[in-house]
Amino acid sequence: MAQTALKKKAEQAQRIYADLAEKLGFRPIPTTFVADERRKDLFERFCSGENPFPESFAPILANMRKDAVHKLMSEETIPQTPAIAAVLAACSSVAAEIGALRGDDASKAETYCDIAFAGAQAIRLYLANYTSPQFQAARFQSTARVLNALNGALYKYRDKNGRHVSFHAYFMEQQRKLVEALALPKPSDQYTFMSTKEDLQDLTARMAERTAPELEELAFACGACGCMLRSRAEWESSAVGKAVMAMPLVRVNRETEGAPPVWNKPAEGGPLSGLKVLDLTHIIAGPACTRLLAEYGADVLLVRRGTFMEQEQAMNEYDGWAGKHSIQLDFNLPEQLERAKELIRQADVVVYSYQHGAIDKFGLSEAEIRALNPGVVYANLMCFSDTVWKDRPGWAPCAEDITGLSIRNGSMEQPVNLTGVPLDYFPGFILALGTLQAILRKLKEGGGYAVTTSLTRGAQYLHECADLCEAMAGAKAGTVAEHCDETAWDSVLRYVDGCAIGGSCGFPGPAAVNTRYPMDSERQRFADGSTGWRQ
């Protein structure tokens, strides 16, 4: 019988998981990767239903889902699905060790990781559902706004030498600056989904007048983001590529001394129950990290200036709100900035993913946060390295394009971006794994820790995973389960009521299920305008 794509991916996940355990030194609990062919029909049936888009536009989302699901159920040149599965299984192992160290009986904990649901983690923003009419309208507008000719995930342009360039400006202000810097002929808000055909013709002609390196520098100089598409060899020979390669997959450094904390035995909410996580993140990658910490029981408080309804990037951010409370703080107001500092003093973990230095002017640099709370675990996610280009903004599709993944996934002549936005979710999960390891070390050794990774370091690891899978092709792998009747995988989405946006909210089921700490759907509820921690 021919090996199916899901089974091949499950075997690849085993190899990557073993590689991760060796690289990061965590203690694996019994882990089974599941290649259940029944998931194909489950996801295919789902794609046309549970659709939050307006009726006339619902087919657009349905087709996006179908295309992504088809790719995730097929063989992958870049093994994004096995890599995601391996990292999430690793998180489960470290979480179980944290629970045990806190006095819980996790001796029989096991992990089951479903490959199809692991693939779904890269397209969560396509799959999620919500029934609130007000939020449906707001999120559709957020989606439609970025579906234009300047979206580098959708359109690439050739420069005067025939090299591809892509632009990544998904905030309105970034797009405005990019339009002005490129001296385009009309205001930024007139680049829309409806004008794409004519815009493509104009931009194609204009990009052919310059070189890709010039356009890359121009995009970064104006505060937006863009890049020349590089091969892997070009990336690895560049200054920024070398700096990223010099970084470990996730760096966990002890920064301060201190006694191990005295944390109570974890409650049924999970091994992180009772821990306070202050969430200074946005878009997808950072929130993916803190959402995972919430799934393991942490009390996560998301800090924002506005309500959930007011977020410009609601299209991307909705999925990352699950399981959290939010507090609205304007750092320009002294009393609200002081409240933020008070929360920092109370936090066990602070997670940060804005552009480097974005909140330094408020006295909230990493060093100043550590001065407020010397024992804190400070987890930081950026696009590039923590040395070269550390101050530059970046987005997941840019990380694919600049590191050579798009070319490796396609070709130099026809680069192809990966399925969904794995270079957001995957690095976010890597940061969560590093944060869990830092929490574990804090329990054992005490002290305060810094955890660091980046979007492009995650991209580089996908290259390494592809190399590993290619080198081990045909080698004997461990046992793969072909069926698993875990209830978490009975449906694509798990629903919860009582969220801040109203209506019913559905989020994709987890890829990894820990038998000692199964996720309760009720823990996906999120609340707005909270005055502080949940507990």
C-alpha positions in Angstrom: 0.0 0.0 0.0 1.4 3.4 -1.0 2.4 5.7 1.8 -0.1 8.6 2.1 0.9 12.2 2.4 -0.4 12.4 6.0 1.6 9.3 7.0 4.7 10.7 5.4 4.2 14.0 7.3 3.7 12.1 10.6 7.0 10.3 10.1 8.7 13.6 9.2 7.2 15.1 12.4 8.8 12.3 14.4 12.2 13.1 13.0 11.9 16.8 13.6 10.6 16.1 17.1 13.7 14.0 17.9 15.9 16.8 16.4 14.2 19.4 18.6 14.6 17.3 21.7 18.3 17.0 20.9 18.7 20.7 20.1 16.8 22.1 23.0 17.4 19.4 25.6 13.8 18.9 26.8 12.6 15.5 28.2 10.1 14.0 25.8 7.0 12.3 27.2 5.5 9.4 25.2 4.3 11.0 22.0 2.3 9.6 19.1 1.8 11.4 15.8 -1.5 10.6 14.2 -2.1 10.3 10.4 -5.9 9.8 10.3 -7.2 9.8 6.8 -10.7 10.6 8.0 -9.6 14.1 8.6 -9.5 14.8 4.9 -13.2 14.4 4.6 -13.8 16.3 7.8 -11.9 19.4 6.6 -13.2 19.2 3.0 -16.8 19.2 4.3 -16.1 22.1 6.7 -14.7 24.4 4.0 -18.0 25.4 2.5 -19.8 25.9 5.8 -19.4 27.8 9.0 -18.5 30.8 6.9 -18.6 34.3 8.5 -18.1 36.3 5.3 -21.1 38.2 3.8 -23.1 36.0 1.4 -21.8 37.5 -1.8 -18.2 37.1 -0.6 -18.5 33.8 1.2 -17.2 31.8 -1.8 -13.9 33.7 -1.7 -13.2 32.5 1.9 -14.5 29.0 1.0 -12.1 28.8 -1.9 -9.2 30.0 0.2 -10.0 27.3 2.7 -10.3 24.6 0.1 -7.0 25.5 -1.6 -5.2 25.7 1.8 -6.7 22.4 3.1 -5.8 20.6 -0.2 -2.2 21.8 0.1 -1.9 20.8 3.7 -3.3 17.3 3.0 -0.8 16.8 0.2 3.0 16.4 0.2 4.9 19.6 1.0 8.3 20.7 -0.4 8.8 22.7 2.8 7.6 20.5 5.7 5.7 23.2 7.5 3.0 20.8 8.8 5.5 18.3 10.4 7.5 21.2 11.8 4.5 22.7 13.5 3.4 19.3 14.8 6.9 18.7 16.3 7.0 22.0 18.1 3.5 21.7 19.5 4.3 18.2 20.7 7.5 19.6 22.3 5.4 22.2 24.1 3.3 19.4 25.5 6.3 17.6 26.9 7.7 20.7 28.6 4.3 21.7 30.0 4.0 18.2 31.6 7.4 18.6 33.2 6.3 22.0 34.6 3.2 20.4 36.1 5.2 17.6 37.6 7.7 20.0 39.1 4.8 21.9 40.7 3.7 18.8 42.5 1.2 17.4 40.0 1.1 13.7 39.0 2.0 13.9 35.3 3.7 10.5 35.3 1.2 9.0 32.9 1.0 12.1 30.6 1.1 11.3 26.9 0.9 13.5 23.8 -1.2 12.6 20.7 -0.6 15.0 17.8 -2.9 14.9 14.8 -1.1 15.8 11.6 -4.1 17.3 9.8 -4.9 19.5 12.8 -1.2 20.5 12.9 -1.5 21.7 9.3 -4.6 23.6 10.2 -2.6 25.7 12.7 -1.0 27.6 9.8 -4.4 28.6 8.4 -6.3 29.3 11.6 -7.2 32.8 10.5 -9.1 31.3 7.4 -10.8 28.6 9.5 -12.1 30.6 12.5 -15.8 31.5 12.7 -17.9 34.0 14.6 -21.6 34.8 14.5 -21.6 38.4 15.8 -22.9 40.6 12.9 -21.0 43.6 14.1 -17.7 41.7 14.2 -18.4 40.0 10.9 -18.7 43.4 9.2 -15.6 44.8 11.0 -13.4 41.7 10.2 -14.5 41.5 6.6 -13.6 45.2 6.1 -10.2 44.4 7.7 -9.7 41.5 5.3 -10.8 43.4 2.2 -8.6 46.4 2.9 -5.3 44.4 2.4 -6.4 42.5 -0.7 -4.8 44.9 -3.0 -1.9 45.2 -5.5 0.5 46.2 -2.7 0.1 42.9 -0.8 3.4 41.0 -1.2 1.8 37.7 -0.1 -0.3 37.9 -3.3 1.8 39.8 -5.8 5.5 39.9 -6.7 7.0 42.4 -9.2 10.1 42.2 -11.3 12.7 44.9 -11.1 14.8 46.3 -14.1 17.1 43.2 -13.9 14.3 40.7 -13.7 14.6 40.0 -10.0 11.4 39.7 -7.9 10.5 42.2 -5.2 7.5 42.1 -2.8 6.0 44.7 -0.5 4.5 44.0 2.9 2.5 47.0 4.3 -0.6 45.7 6.1 -1.3 48.6 8.3 -3.0 51.6 6.7 -0.3 54.0 7.9 2.5 51.8 6.6 0.7 51.5 3.2 0.3 55.3 3.1 4.1 55.8 3.7 4.9 53.2 1.0 2.7 54.8 -1.6 4.2 58.2 -0.9 7.8 56.8 -1.0 7.2 55.0 -4.3 5.6 58.3 -5.7 2.6 56.4 -6.8 -0.1 58.3 -8.7 -3.0 58.2 -6.3 -3.7 58.3 -2.6 -3.1 55.1 -0.5 -6.8 54.5 0.2 -7.5 54.2 -3.5 -5.5 51.0 -3.8 -8.3 48.6 -3.3 -9.5 45.1 -4.2 -11.6 46.5 -6.9 -8.7 48.5 -8.5 -6.2 45.6 -8.4 -6.2 44.9 -12.2 -5.3 48.4 -13.2 -2.9 48.8 -10.3 -1.0 45.7 -11.2 -0.3 47.1 -14.7 0.9 50.4 -13.3 3.1 48.9 -10.5 4.6 46.4 -12.9 5.8 49.2 -15.2 7.0 51.3 -12.2 9.0 48.5 -10.5 10.8 47.7 -13.8 12.4 51.2 -13.6 14.4 50.4 -10.4 16.4 47.6 -8.9 15.1 45.2 -6.2 17.8 46.2 -3.7 16.8 49.9 -4.2 13.2 49.1 -3.7 14.0 47.0 -0.6 15.9 49.9 1.1 13.2 52.3 0.1 10.5 50.2 1.7 12.3 49.9 5.0 13.4 53.5 5.0 9.8 54.7 4.9 8.8 52.5 7.8 7.1 49.9 5.8 8.6 46.6 4.7 9.6 45.0 1.4 12.4 42.8 0.1 14.2 41.4 -2.9 13.3 37.7 -3.1 16.5 35.8 -2.4 17.6 32.2 -2.9 18.7 30.4 0.2 22.3 30.8 -0.8 21.9 34.5 -1.3 20.2 34.8 2.1 22.8 32.8 4.0 25.6 34.9 2.5 24.0 38.2 3.4 24.9 40.1 6.6 21.4 39.7 8.0 21.2 36.0 7.0 24.5 35.3 8.8 23.3 37.1 11.9 20.0 35.1 11.9 21.9 31.8 11.4 24.1 32.7 14.3 21.1 32.7 16.6 19.9 29.5 18.2 16.4 28.4 17.3 15.3 30.0 20.5 17.7 31.6 23.0 16.9 31.1 26.7 19.3 33.1 28.8 19.3 33.6 32.6 19.6 37.3 33.2 19.3 37.7 37.0 19.8 35.7 40.1 17.0 34.7 42.5 15.5 31.8 44.4 13.1 29.4 42.7 9.5 30.6 43.0 7.0 29.0 45.4 4.1 28.2 43.1 1.2 26.1 44.3 0.3 22.8 42.8 -1.5 23.6 39.5 -5.2 23.5 39.4 -7.2 21.6 36.8 -6.9 24.5 34.4 -3.4 23.3 33.4 0.2 23.2 34.4 0.6 27.0 34.1 -2.5 27.8 36.2 -1.8 30.6 38.6 1.0 32.1 36.4 0.4 35.7 35.2 1.4 36.5 31.6 1.4 40.1 30.4 0.8 40.1 26.7 2.4 43.0 24.8 1.9 41.5 21.4 -0.1 42.0 18.2 -1.0 40.5 14.7 -0.4 36.7 14.7 3.0 35.5 15.9 3.2 37.0 19.4 -0.5 36.3 20.1 0.0 32.7 18.9 2.6 32.3 21.7 0.5 33.7 24.5 -2.6 31.9 23.3 -0.7 28.6 23.7 0.3 29.6 27.2 -3.3 30.4 28.0 -4.3 26.9 26.7 -1.9 25.4 29.3 -3.7 27.4 32.0 -1.8 30.7 32.3 -3.7 33.9 33.2 -3.0 36.0 30.1 -3.7 39.7 30.1 -3.5 41.4 26.7 -2.6 45.1 26.8 -4.1 47.4 24.0 -5.1 51.0 23.5 -8.6 50.1 22.1 -11.2 47.3 22.4 -11.2 44.1 20.4 -13.7 45.7 18.0 -11.3 48.6 17.3 -8.3 46.6 16.2 -7.2 47.5 12.6 -5.8 44.0 12.0 -8.9 42.2 13.3 -8.6 39.9 10.3 -5.4 38.4 11.7 -5.7 39.1 15.4 -9.1 37.4 16.2 -7.6 33.9 16.6 -5.0 35.2 19.0 -7.5 36.6 21.5 -8.7 33.1 22.6 -8.4 32.5 26.3 -7.3 36.0 27.3 -8.5 39.0 29.1 -7.7 42.5 27.7 -7.0 45.8 29.4 -7.2 49.1 27.5 -4.2 51.3 28.4 -2.9 54.4 26.7 0.8 54.8 27.6 0.6 58.5 26.8 -1.5 59.0 29.9 0.7 58.9 33.1 -1.8 57.1 35.3 -2.4 54.4 32.6 1.3 54.0 32.0 1.8 53.6 35.8 -0.9 50.9 35.7 1.1 49.1 33.0 4.2 49.2 35.2 2.2 47.9 38.1 1.1 44.9 35.9 4.7 44.3 34.9 5.7 44.1 38.5 3.0 41.5 39.1 3.7 39.4 36.0 5.6 36.1 35.9 6.0 36.4 32.2 6.0 39.4 29.8 5.8 38.6 26.0 6.7 41.4 23.5 6.4 41.3 19.7 6.1 44.9 18.6 8.9 46.5 16.5 12.1 46.7 18.5 12.2 49.9 20.6 8.5 50.8 20.0 7.7 51.4 23.7 11.2 52.3 24.9 10.1 56.0 25.0 7.6 55.1 27.8 10.4 53.6 30.0 9.4 50.1 28.9 12.5 48.8 27.2 13.6 45.2 28.1 16.1 46.5 30.6 13.6 48.8 32.2 11.0 46.1 32.4 13.6 43.9 34.1 14.4 46.7 36.5 10.7 46.7 37.5 10.6 43.0 37.8 14.0 41.3 38.0 12.7 37.8 38.2 10.4 38.1 35.1 10.6 35.8 32.1 10.8 38.3 29.2 10.0 36.6 25.8 10.7 38.6 22.7 9.8 38.0 19.0 11.2 40.0 16.1 11.4 39.6 12.4 15.1 39.5 11.8 18.1 39.1 14.2 18.7 40.7 17.6 21.8 42.3 16.1 21.6 43.0 12.3 18.3 44.6 11.2 16.9 44.3 14.8 15.1 47.7 14.4 13.5 46.8 11.1 9.8 45.9 10.9 8.8 42.7 9.2 5.9 40.4 8.3 5.6 36.6 7.8 5.4 36.7 4.0 8.5 38.9 3.9 10.3 36.3 6.1 9.5 33.6 3.5 10.5 35.8 0.5 13.8 37.1 1.9 15.1 33.7 3.3 14.7 31.8 0.1 11.7 29.7 1.3 9.4 31.1 -1.5 12.0 30.2 -4.1 12.7 26.8 -2.7 8.9 26.2 -2.5 8.6 27.2 -6.2 11.5 28.4 -8.3 13.6 31.5 -9.1 11.3 32.2 -12.0 8.1 31.4 -10.2 8.4 31.8 -6.4 5.6 30.3 -4.3 4.7 31.4 -0.8 3.9 28.7 1.8 0.4 27.7 2.7 -1.4 30.1 5.1 0.9 32.2 7.3 3.2 29.5 8.9 6.0 32.1 9.4 3.7 33.8 11.9 2.3 30.8 13.7 5.4 28.6 13.7 7.8 31.2 15.2 5.0 32.0 17.7 4.9 28.4 18.8 8.7 28.3 19.0 8.6 31.3 21.3 6.0 29.5 23.4 8.3 26.5 23.6 11.2 28.7 24.7 9.0 30.4 27.3 7.9 27.1 28.7 11.6 26.0 29.0 12.4 29.3 30.8 9.5 28.7 33.2 10.8 25.2 33.8 14.4 26.5 34.5 13.0 29.2 36.8 11.3 26.5 38.8 14.5 24.5 39.1 17.1 27.2 39.4 15.3 30.5 40.1 16.3 33.8 38.5 14.9 35.9 35.6 15.1 34.9 31.9 15.2 36.3 28.4 13.7 34.3 25.6 14.4 35.3 22.0 13.5 34.1 18.5 12.5 35.6 15.2 10.3 35.1 12.1 13.4 34.6 10.0 15.0 32.2 12.5 11.8 30.2 12.2 12.2 30.3 8.4 15.8 29.2 8.7 14.7 26.2 10.8 12.2 25.3 8.1 15.1 25.0 5.7 16.9 22.8 8.3 13.8 20.7 8.7 13.5 20.3 4.9 17.2 19.2 4.8 16.6 16.8 7.6 13.6 15.2 5.9 15.4 15.0 2.6 18.4 13.3 4.2 16.3 10.8 6.0 14.0 10.0 3.1 13.4 6.2 3.1 14.8 5.7 6.6 12.8 3.7 9.0 10.6 5.9 11.3 8.8 5.1 14.5 5.2 3.9 14.7 2.5 6.2 13.3 -1.1 5.9 14.6 -3.6 5.7 11.7 -6.7 6.3 13.9 -7.4 8.3 17.0 -10.9 9.0 18.4 -9.9 11.9 20.6 -13.0 14.1 20.9 -10.9 17.3 20.3 -10.8 16.2 16.7 -14.5 15.4 16.2 -15.0 18.7 14.5 -12.8 21.3 12.9 -13.9 24.1 15.2 -14.6 24.3 18.9 -17.1 26.9 20.0 -17.5 29.1 23.0 -20.1 31.7 23.9 -19.7 34.8 26.1 -16.7 36.4 24.3 -16.2 40.1 24.1 -17.3 40.4 20.5 -20.6 38.7 21.2 -22.2 35.8 19.5 -20.6 32.4 19.3 -16.9 32.1 18.5 -15.3 29.0 16.9 -11.6 28.3 16.9 -9.7 25.3 15.3 -9.1 22.4 17.6 -5.6 21.9 19.0 -3.0 19.8 17.1 -1.4 18.3 20.3 -3.5 16.8 23.0 -1.9 16.1 26.4 -3.8 13.4 28.2 -3.1 14.9 31.6 -3.9 18.4 30.5 -6.6 18.3 27.8 -7.8 21.7 26.7 -11.3 22.7 27.8 -13.1 24.7 25.1 -14.4 27.0 27.8 -10.9 28.3 28.3 -11.1 29.9 24.8 -13.5 32.6 26.1 -12.0 36.1 25.9 -13.0 39.3 27.8 -12.5 43.0 27.0 -11.9 45.9 29.3 -10.8 43.9 32.3 -9.2 45.8 35.1 -6.5 43.2 35.6 -5.8 39.5 36.0 -8.5 36.9 35.8 -7.5 35.1 38.9 
